[in-house]
Amino acid sequence: MAGNMLNIAMNTQAVGTEALYGRSIMASYHGLWSLAGFSGAAIGTLLVGLGVSPSSHFLVISGMALLIVIMGWKHLLKRGQQ
């Protein structure tokens, strides 16, 4: 359920960004999402091969994700900004 909520939120941001750009960019958003998924799988596979514990891996990745959210928060579209 959380994954679907995240998907809806990201698509909403993409639609708002498209409105600001005045052209279609949704395919780029979906392409980058797929690239990120493949990259995440590759990094996870590498860390398993290096013997990094799953808890350490998740802790580091969660910290990095939180940092990215904090850094990007001010750039998100606000309600009614479209």
C-alpha positions as a LaTeX table, in Angstrom:
\begin{tabular}{lrrr}
\hline
Residue & $x$ (\AA) & $y$ (\AA) & $z$ (\AA) \\
\hline
Met1 & 0.00 & 0.00 & 0.00 \\
Ala2 & 2.83 & 2.41 & 0.84 \\
Gly3 & 4.43 & 1.74 & $-2.55$ \\
Asn4 & 1.20 & 2.59 & $-4.34$ \\
Met5 & 0.80 & 5.78 & $-2.30$ \\
Leu6 & 4.37 & 6.77 & $-3.21$ \\
Asn7 & 3.62 & 6.03 & $-6.87$ \\
Ile8 & 0.53 & 8.26 & $-6.80$ \\
Ala9 & 2.45 & 11.07 & $-5.11$ \\
Met10 & 5.26 & 10.92 & $-7.67$ \\
Asn11 & 2.88 & 10.83 & $-10.61$ \\
Thr12 & 1.05 & 13.84 & $-9.16$ \\
Gln13 & 4.34 & 15.74 & $-8.99$ \\
Ala14 & 5.08 & 14.71 & $-12.58$ \\
Val15 & 1.69 & 15.94 & $-13.82$ \\
Gly16 & 2.23 & 19.27 & $-12.06$ \\
Thr17 & 5.71 & 19.57 & $-13.52$ \\
Glu18 & 4.35 & 18.80 & $-16.98$ \\
Ala19 & 1.87 & 21.65 & $-16.56$ \\
Leu20 & 4.70 & 24.03 & $-15.66$ \\
Tyr21 & 6.86 & 22.85 & $-18.58$ \\
Gly22 & 3.98 & 22.99 & $-21.00$ \\
Arg23 & 4.96 & 19.69 & $-22.62$ \\
Ser24 & 4.84 & 15.96 & $-21.91$ \\
Ile25 & 7.67 & 14.65 & $-19.72$ \\
Met26 & 5.91 & 11.69 & $-18.06$ \\
Ala27 & 7.89 & 9.17 & $-20.14$ \\
Ser28 & 11.12 & 10.64 & $-18.76$ \\
Tyr29 & 9.84 & 10.25 & $-15.20$ \\
His30 & 8.93 & 6.61 & $-15.81$ \\
Gly31 & 12.24 & 5.93 & $-17.56$ \\
Leu32 & 14.23 & 7.34 & $-14.64$ \\
Trp33 & 12.08 & 5.34 & $-12.20$ \\
Ser34 & 12.96 & 2.14 & $-14.08$ \\
Leu35 & 16.64 & 3.07 & $-14.19$ \\
Ala36 & 16.58 & 3.70 & $-10.44$ \\
Gly37 & 15.00 & 0.28 & $-9.87$ \\
Phe38 & 17.67 & $-1.48$ & $-11.92$ \\
Ser39 & 20.41 & 0.52 & $-10.17$ \\
Gly40 & 19.00 & $-0.38$ & $-6.76$ \\
Ala41 & 18.94 & $-4.06$ & $-7.68$ \\
Ala42 & 22.53 & $-3.87$ & $-8.92$ \\
Ile43 & 23.72 & $-2.13$ & $-5.75$ \\
Gly44 & 21.86 & $-4.65$ & $-3.58$ \\
Thr45 & 23.42 & $-7.53$ & $-5.49$ \\
Leu46 & 26.88 & $-5.99$ & $-5.14$ \\
Leu47 & 26.46 & $-5.52$ & $-1.39$ \\
Val48 & 25.26 & $-9.11$ & $-0.95$ \\
Gly49 & 28.35 & $-10.25$ & $-2.85$ \\
Leu50 & 30.54 & $-8.17$ & $-0.55$ \\
Gly51 & 28.94 & $-9.74$ & 2.52 \\
Val52 & 27.26 & $-6.58$ & 3.82 \\
Ser53 & 24.44 & $-7.46$ & 6.20 \\
Pro54 & 20.90 & $-6.57$ & 5.08 \\
Ser55 & 20.32 & $-4.47$ & 8.20 \\
Ser56 & 23.43 & $-2.37$ & 7.50 \\
His57 & 22.46 & $-2.03$ & 3.85 \\
Phe58 & 18.90 & $-0.90$ & 4.69 \\
Leu59 & 20.11 & 1.49 & 7.37 \\
Val60 & 22.55 & 3.22 & 4.99 \\
Ile61 & 20.06 & 3.35 & 2.10 \\
Ser62 & 17.28 & 4.65 & 4.38 \\
Gly63 & 19.58 & 7.39 & 5.67 \\
Met64 & 20.53 & 8.37 & 2.13 \\
Ala65 & 16.87 & 8.42 & 1.05 \\
Leu66 & 15.93 & 10.60 & 4.02 \\
Leu67 & 18.74 & 13.01 & 3.17 \\
Ile68 & 17.55 & 13.22 & $-0.45$ \\
Val69 & 13.97 & 13.93 & 0.69 \\
Ile70 & 15.13 & 16.67 & 3.06 \\
Met71 & 17.30 & 18.26 & 0.37 \\
Gly72 & 14.56 & 18.10 & $-2.27$ \\
Trp73 & 11.61 & 19.09 & $-0.09$ \\
Lys74 & 11.70 & 22.79 & $-1.02$ \\
His75 & 11.61 & 21.92 & $-4.73$ \\
Leu76 & 8.36 & 19.94 & $-4.57$ \\
Leu77 & 5.23 & 21.50 & $-6.04$ \\
Lys78 & 2.93 & 22.99 & $-3.43$ \\
Arg79 & $-0.84$ & 22.53 & $-3.50$ \\
Gly80 & $-2.39$ & 24.64 & $-6.25$ \\
Gln81 & 0.99 & 25.59 & $-7.75$ \\
Gln82 & 0.23 & 23.98 & $-11.11$ \\
\hline
\end{tabular}
